Amino acid sequence: MGGGGLIWFLVVAVLLIVPFWKILPRYGISKYFAILTIIPAIALVLLWIIAFKDDVEGGRA
């Protein structure tokens, strides 16, 4: 595979982590959970939590 696989992994990881890093604190979840979103199952769980959360804390509704 070479070094190209590592570069793609880092690109995909950044594309997942950055949006979650900004969104999670608005829903009362620690922004450090965003690092775990490189694991697809955890990203799905966080999306479910965000989708069914009733109110937004410290952000626009």
C-alpha positions as CSV (number, residue, x, y, z in Angstrom):
1,M,0.0,0.0,0.0
2,G,2.8,2.4,0.8
3,G,2.5,5.8,2.3
4,G,-0.5,6.8,0.2
5,G,-2.8,4.8,2.5
6,L,-1.7,6.7,5.5
7,I,-2.3,10.0,3.8
8,W,-5.9,9.0,2.9
9,F,-6.5,7.8,6.4
10,L,-5.4,11.2,7.8
11,V,-7.5,13.1,5.3
12,V,-10.6,11.1,6.1
13,A,-9.9,11.4,9.9
14,V,-9.6,15.2,9.7
15,L,-12.8,15.4,7.6
16,L,-14.6,13.5,10.3
17,I,-13.1,15.0,13.4
18,V,-13.2,18.7,12.6
19,P,-17.0,19.0,12.2
20,F,-17.7,16.8,15.3
21,W,-15.2,18.9,17.3
22,K,-17.3,22.0,16.5
23,I,-20.7,20.4,16.9
24,L,-20.4,18.3,20.0
25,P,-20.0,21.1,22.6
26,R,-23.3,22.6,21.4
27,Y,-25.0,19.5,22.6
28,G,-23.3,19.2,25.9
29,I,-20.9,16.5,24.9
30,S,-17.1,16.9,25.4
31,K,-15.4,17.9,22.2
32,Y,-12.7,15.3,22.9
33,F,-15.2,12.5,21.9
34,A,-14.7,13.8,18.3
35,I,-11.3,12.0,18.2
36,L,-13.2,8.7,18.6
37,T,-15.3,9.4,15.4
38,I,-12.6,7.7,13.3
39,I,-14.3,4.5,14.5
40,P,-17.5,4.4,12.4
41,A,-19.7,2.8,15.1
42,I,-18.9,5.6,17.5
43,A,-19.6,8.3,14.9
44,L,-23.0,6.7,14.3
45,V,-23.8,6.6,18.0
46,L,-22.9,10.3,18.3
47,L,-25.0,11.2,15.3
48,W,-28.0,9.4,17.0
49,I,-27.4,11.3,20.2
50,I,-27.3,14.6,18.4
51,A,-30.4,13.8,16.3
52,F,-32.5,13.0,19.3
53,K,-31.3,15.6,21.7
54,D,-34.1,18.0,22.6
55,D,-32.2,21.3,23.1
56,V,-29.0,22.9,22.0
57,E,-26.8,24.3,24.8
58,G,-24.8,27.4,24.0
59,G,-25.6,27.6,20.4
60,R,-28.2,28.4,17.8
61,A,-31.3,26.3,17.7
